[in-house]
Amino acid sequence: MPETNPRADRAKVYRRRRIVVFSALALVVALVTTGAIYTTNALGAPIPAAAPAIIDPAPVAASPQPVALPGFGSYAVGAVGFDGLLAAGNDAASVPIASITKVVTALVVLEAHPIAAGEGGPEIAYTSDDVDIYWDMVAQNGSVAPVAAGSTLTLRESLEAMLLPSGNNYAISIANWAFGSEAALVERADAWLAEHELTTTRIVDASGLSLDNVSTAPDLVKLGELALTDPVLAEIVATPVVDISELGTLKNSNKLLGSHGVDGIKTGTTDDAANLLFSADVPVGATSVTIVGVLLGGDTHAVLNDAIAALLDSIAPGFHEVTPLEANQALAEYDTPWGDTARARTAGGASVIVWNDTPVDVEVHADPLTLATRGDEVGTAVVRAGAQEITVPLVLDASLDDPGAWWRLTNPGALDATGAAQPGSE
């Protein structure tokens, strides 16, 4: 057997023990260091964002409303604040509009000579020349209103004489006073029509006597809406009768006034057709909708008025108020991995008036959240109905707090080394 060296053997054992001890110490140091790094990273890492679970309200749409269409002529019906037309037929036809022309005359004159609310505006002196215009219109079988040489009327009274009994003579006299001549008014009217994109409307005189005064139904709906924006003109066309000391009693030629919600606007009559540019207010909930329409080509005004009345009576029930959002309605939910929960709720309700079967939809936008405080605005709900749009803020009904050190240290799967949310974490 080989000889042994006790001293050498003891040295080998000692070296092995040192290796084991120092290896163990190194492992402990490594573990402590790694733990410290992990703890530092975990405690300082951003927490994962909680994604919202959207609660999307179902679209709302009423049943279609049948409309009693005239069955003759050219027509179009719209509503103030609503895009497009509610009903239309033969609406590309360019037809004579007769005394509806006077609405253009009134708007052009009022643009140059506005009348303050509650006032009569400037005074106009009438002479023998205006009496001659009166008799000229009588000779041409045009509608007239009385005039006397030496009389003085305010511009408002003159417009009443032009619009209520449809005095052709006053259309010409007012044009002469405001612009120096009827031709000058027509020139300004051409520019005014272009400025307001009434591209299918052509005006050749102030009164509408000529059959060359033409337009289409959609253009006339726009014209009616423009007329209603002038408070003086809107008030005049809604007046059934007026007493003017110099002229006597003047009655409105629009026999539909005061019925079926009608409050304007202007008749137009040719040898062959009865026409009416009309407006009507329809109550809807706590408010109202203004309908503006035109029907051209009736055999008589009685036939025309019956058709318009039936049309309005069928359209009015088609307007209804929809409340797609209530105040404090929950539209998104948040559930964090550490157990906090909150809801995104509407800061207020929203209601919208719609026509017929126009759908009302709600689009919910809610932000992902990490830390948030109750009352924070965290998104919006957008209500859309046709061209109408209402935005309602969403606010948080509870706070989402920091999960604390224990959750961070005991949920290594929720955070990576940089603190970013791991795939699949909520």
C-alpha positions in Angstrom: 0.0 0.0 0.0 1.3 3.5 -0.7 2.4 5.6 2.1 0.1 8.3 3.4 1.0 11.8 4.5 -1.2 12.8 7.3 -0.3 16.5 7.0 -1.1 16.5 3.2 -4.4 14.8 3.9 -5.4 17.3 6.4 -4.5 20.1 4.0 -6.8 18.6 1.3 -9.7 18.3 3.7 -9.2 21.9 4.9 -9.2 23.2 1.3 -12.4 21.3 0.5 -14.1 22.8 3.5 -13.0 26.3 2.5 -14.4 25.8 -0.9 -17.7 24.6 0.4 -17.9 27.4 3.0 -17.0 30.2 0.6 -19.3 28.7 -2.1 -22.1 28.8 0.4 -21.3 32.3 1.4 -21.1 33.4 -2.2 -24.5 31.8 -2.8 -26.0 33.5 0.2 -24.5 36.9 -1.0 -25.9 36.3 -4.5 -29.3 35.4 -3.1 -29.3 38.5 -0.8 -28.2 40.7 -3.7 -30.7 39.3 -6.1 -33.5 39.6 -3.5 -32.5 43.2 -2.8 -32.5 44.0 -6.5 -35.9 42.3 -6.9 -37.3 44.0 -3.9 -36.1 47.4 -5.0 -37.5 46.9 -8.5 -40.8 45.5 -7.3 -41.4 48.3 -4.7 -40.5 51.0 -7.2 -42.1 49.5 -10.3 -45.2 51.0 -12.0 -48.3 49.0 -11.4 -50.1 47.5 -14.4 -53.0 49.5 -15.9 -56.5 48.3 -15.3 -58.3 48.1 -18.7 -61.9 49.2 -18.7 -64.7 46.8 -19.4 -67.0 48.8 -21.6 -70.8 48.7 -21.0 -72.1 49.7 -24.5 -75.7 50.8 -24.6 -77.7 49.3 -27.4 -78.7 51.7 -30.2 -82.3 53.1 -30.0 -84.5 53.5 -33.1 -88.2 54.1 -33.3 -90.5 52.5 -35.9 -90.8 54.3 -39.2 -93.4 57.0 -39.3 -95.7 57.0 -42.4 -96.0 60.3 -44.1 -99.0 61.6 -46.0 -97.3 62.8 -49.2 -99.2 65.3 -51.4 -99.3 63.2 -54.5 -98.9 66.2 -56.8 -96.6 69.1 -57.5 -93.1 69.7 -56.2 -92.4 69.7 -52.5 -89.8 69.4 -49.8 -90.0 69.5 -46.0 -87.1 70.0 -43.6 -86.7 71.0 -39.9 -84.5 73.6 -38.3 -81.4 72.0 -36.8 -81.9 68.7 -38.7 -79.8 67.8 -41.7 -81.4 66.8 -45.0 -85.1 66.7 -45.8 -87.8 64.8 -44.0 -89.8 64.4 -47.2 -89.4 65.5 -50.9 -90.9 64.8 -54.2 -90.2 66.1 -57.7 -87.8 68.4 -55.9 -85.3 68.9 -58.8 -88.0 70.7 -60.8 -87.4 74.4 -61.4 -90.8 76.1 -61.2 -92.2 79.6 -61.0 -92.5 80.7 -57.4 -94.6 83.9 -57.8 -94.9 86.0 -54.6 -92.6 83.7 -52.6 -90.1 86.0 -54.4 -91.1 88.7 -51.9 -89.3 86.7 -49.1 -86.0 87.3 -51.0 -86.9 91.0 -51.4 -87.6 91.4 -47.7 -84.4 89.7 -46.7 -82.3 91.7 -49.0 -83.9 95.0 -47.9 -83.6 94.1 -44.2 -79.9 93.2 -44.7 -79.4 96.8 -46.0 -81.8 98.4 -43.6 -82.2 96.3 -40.4 -85.0 97.0 -38.0 -84.4 96.8 -34.3 -86.7 94.6 -32.2 -89.8 96.4 -31.2 -89.2 99.3 -33.6 -90.7 100.2 -37.0 -87.5 101.1 -38.7 -86.9 104.1 -41.1 -89.9 106.0 -42.6 -90.8 105.8 -46.2 -92.7 108.7 -47.9 -95.1 107.6 -50.7 -95.7 109.8 -53.7 -97.8 109.8 -56.9 -95.1 107.6 -58.4 -96.1 104.9 -56.0 -99.7 105.4 -56.9 -98.8 104.9 -60.5 -97.0 101.6 -59.6 -100.2 100.5 -57.8 -102.4 101.0 -60.9 -99.7 99.4 -63.2 -99.9 96.2 -61.0 -103.7 96.3 -61.1 -103.5 96.5 -64.9 -101.3 93.4 -64.9 -103.7 91.5 -62.7 -101.2 91.5 -59.9 -102.0 91.5 -56.2 -101.9 95.0 -54.5 -102.2 96.8 -51.2 -103.6 100.3 -51.0 -101.3 103.3 -51.1 -101.9 107.1 -50.9 -99.7 109.9 -52.2 -98.4 111.9 -49.3 -98.6 109.1 -46.8 -95.7 108.0 -44.7 -95.1 104.4 -43.5 -92.4 102.8 -41.5 -90.3 100.1 -43.2 -92.0 97.5 -41.0 -95.5 98.7 -42.1 -94.4 98.7 -45.7 -93.1 95.1 -45.4 -96.4 94.2 -43.8 -98.2 95.7 -46.8 -95.9 93.7 -49.1 -96.1 90.4 -47.3 -99.5 90.0 -45.7 -101.8 90.8 -48.7 -98.9 90.2 -51.0 -98.8 93.8 -52.4 -96.8 93.7 -55.6 -96.8 97.5 -55.7 -95.1 97.7 -52.2 -92.4 95.3 -53.4 -91.5 97.7 -56.2 -91.8 100.8 -54.1 -89.7 99.4 -51.3 -87.0 98.3 -53.8 -87.0 101.8 -55.3 -86.6 103.3 -51.8 -83.9 100.9 -50.6 -81.8 100.5 -53.7 -82.8 103.3 -56.1 -84.5 101.0 -58.6 -86.1 97.5 -58.9 -83.2 96.5 -61.2 -80.6 97.4 -58.5 -82.5 95.3 -55.9 -82.5 92.4 -58.4 -78.7 92.8 -58.8 -78.2 92.7 -55.1 -80.6 89.7 -54.8 -78.5 87.8 -57.3 -75.4 88.3 -55.1 -77.3 87.5 -51.9 -78.6 84.2 -53.4 -75.1 83.2 -54.4 -73.7 84.1 -50.9 -76.3 81.8 -49.3 -75.8 79.0 -51.8 -79.3 79.2 -53.2 -78.0 78.1 -56.5 -81.3 77.0 -58.2 -83.2 80.2 -57.4 -83.4 83.0 -60.0 -85.0 86.4 -59.3 -85.9 88.9 -62.1 -88.2 91.3 -60.2 -89.0 92.3 -56.7 -92.6 91.1 -56.6 -92.6 87.7 -58.3 -95.0 88.8 -61.0 -92.8 87.4 -63.7 -92.9 83.6 -64.4 -89.1 83.8 -64.7 -88.8 84.0 -60.9 -88.0 80.3 -60.4 -86.6 78.0 -57.8 -86.6 74.4 -56.6 -88.3 73.0 -53.5 -85.0 72.3 -51.5 -83.8 75.8 -52.2 -87.0 77.2 -50.9 -86.8 75.3 -47.7 -83.4 76.9 -47.1 -84.9 80.3 -48.0 -87.7 79.7 -45.4 -85.1 78.8 -42.7 -83.2 82.0 -43.5 -86.4 84.0 -43.2 -87.1 82.7 -39.8 -83.7 83.8 -38.5 -84.7 87.5 -38.9 -87.0 88.2 -35.9 -88.8 91.1 -37.6 -89.6 89.1 -40.7 -90.5 86.0 -38.7 -93.0 88.0 -36.7 -94.6 89.7 -39.8 -95.2 86.4 -41.6 -96.8 84.9 -38.5 -99.3 87.8 -38.2 -102.8 86.9 -39.4 -104.1 90.5 -39.6 -102.8 94.0 -38.9 -104.3 97.4 -38.7 -102.3 100.3 -40.2 -103.8 103.8 -39.8 -102.8 104.9 -43.3 -104.0 101.7 -45.0 -106.7 100.1 -42.9 -106.9 96.4 -42.1 -104.5 94.1 -44.0 -105.1 90.3 -43.9 -102.5 87.6 -44.4 -103.1 85.6 -47.6 -101.8 82.4 -45.8 -105.1 80.8 -44.6 -103.3 78.0 -42.8 -101.9 80.4 -40.1 -102.9 79.3 -36.7 -103.9 75.7 -37.6 -101.7 72.6 -37.7 -99.0 74.6 -35.9 -98.5 76.8 -39.0 -96.9 80.2 -38.3 -95.7 81.4 -41.8 -94.3 82.0 -44.3 -95.6 83.1 -47.8 -98.1 82.3 -50.4 -97.4 82.4 -54.1 -100.0 82.3 -56.9 -99.7 82.1 -60.7 -102.5 81.8 -63.2 -101.8 78.0 -63.2 -100.7 77.1 -59.7 -101.1 77.8 -56.0 -97.9 77.6 -53.9 -97.0 78.0 -50.2 -93.7 78.3 -48.4 -94.7 77.3 -44.9 -93.4 76.9 -41.3 -94.9 75.2 -38.3 -93.9 74.6 -34.7 -94.3 71.1 -33.4 -94.2 70.5 -29.6 -91.8 67.7 -28.6 -91.4 67.1 -24.9 -90.5 70.3 -23.1 -89.4 72.0 -26.4 -90.5 72.3 -30.0 -89.3 71.7 -33.5 -89.7 74.2 -36.3 -90.7 72.5 -39.6 -90.1 74.4 -42.9 -91.5 73.2 -46.1 -92.9 74.2 -49.5 -95.5 72.7 -51.8 -95.7 74.1 -55.4 -98.3 73.3 -58.0 -101.6 73.0 -56.3 -104.8 73.5 -58.5 -106.1 75.9 -55.9 -105.1 77.1 -52.4 -107.8 75.1 -50.8 -106.4 71.9 -52.4 -102.9 73.0 -51.5 -103.7 73.7 -47.9 -105.5 70.4 -47.4 -102.4 68.6 -48.6 -100.1 70.6 -46.4 -102.3 70.1 -43.4 -102.3 66.3 -43.9 -98.5 66.3 -44.5 -97.9 68.3 -41.3 -100.2 66.1 -39.2 -98.4 63.0 -40.4 -94.9 64.4 -39.8 -95.5 65.9 -36.4 -95.8 62.5 -34.5 -92.5 61.4 -36.1 -90.6 63.7 -33.8 -89.8 62.2 -30.4 -87.4 62.7 -27.5 -84.9 60.0 -26.7 -82.9 59.8 -23.5 -80.0 57.4 -24.3 -78.1 58.3 -21.2 -79.2 58.9 -17.6 -77.1 60.8 -15.0 -74.8 58.5 -13.0 -75.1 55.7 -15.5 -72.2 53.2 -15.3 -70.6 52.8 -18.7 -67.3 51.2 -17.8 -66.0 48.9 -15.0 -62.5 48.6 -13.6 -61.2 45.6 -11.7 -57.5 45.8 -10.6 -55.4 42.6 -10.0 -55.0 43.7 -6.3 -58.8 43.9 -5.8 -59.8 47.5 -6.2 -62.9 48.1 -8.2 -64.5 51.3 -9.7 -67.0 52.3 -12.3 -66.9 55.1 -14.8 -70.3 56.9 -14.6 -71.9 59.7 -16.6 -71.5 63.2 -15.2 -75.0 64.0 -16.4 -77.8 62.7 -18.6 -78.3 63.3 -22.3 -81.5 63.6 -24.4 -82.0 64.3 -28.1 -84.9 64.9 -30.3 -85.0 62.8 -33.4 -87.2 62.4 -36.5 -88.8 59.1 -37.5 -86.5 56.0 -37.3 -83.2 57.9 -37.0 -81.0 55.7 -34.8 -79.5 57.1 -31.6 -76.2 55.5 -30.7 -73.8 55.9 -27.8 -70.0 55.5 -28.2 -68.1 55.0 -25.0 -64.5 56.0 -24.6 -62.8 55.1 -21.3 -59.1 55.3 -20.4 -57.0 52.5 -19.0 -56.1 53.4 -15.4 -53.4 52.7 -12.8 -53.8 55.0 -9.8 -56.9 57.3 -9.9 -59.1 59.2 -7.5 -62.8 59.2 -7.2 -64.3 62.0 -9.3 -61.5 61.9 -11.9 -62.7 62.3 -15.5 -61.7 59.1 -17.2 -63.4 59.3 -20.6 -66.5 60.4 -22.5 -69.7 59.0 -23.9 -70.7 60.5 -27.3 -74.4 60.4 -28.3 -75.0 60.6 -32.0 -78.3 60.9 -33.8 -78.0 62.0 -37.4 -75.9 65.1 -37.5 -76.5 65.8 -33.8 -73.7 65.0 -31.3 -73.6 65.3 -27.5 -70.6 64.6 -25.4 -71.0 63.6 -21.8 -67.9 63.2 -19.4 -67.3 60.0 -17.5 -66.1 60.2 -13.9 -64.8 57.6 -11.5 -67.0 56.6 -8.6 -64.2 55.1 -6.5 -60.5 55.4 -6.1 -57.9 53.0 -7.4 -55.2 53.0 -4.9 -51.6 51.7 -4.9 -51.6 47.9 -4.0 -48.8 48.3 -1.4 -45.5 46.5 -0.8 -46.9 43.1 0.1 -48.9 42.7 -3.2 -45.9 43.9 -5.2 -43.5 41.4 -3.6 -46.0 38.4 -3.7 -47.1 38.9 -7.3 -44.0 38.5 -9.4 -46.0 37.4 -12.4 -47.8 40.8 -12.6 -44.6 42.8 -13.1 -41.4 42.2 -15.0 -38.0 43.5 -13.9 -38.8 46.9 -15.3 -42.2 47.1 -13.7 -44.2 46.7 -17.0 -47.3 44.5 -17.0 -46.6 40.9 -18.0 -48.5 39.5 -20.9 -51.8 38.2 -19.8 -51.9 40.4 -16.6 -54.9 42.5 -16.1 
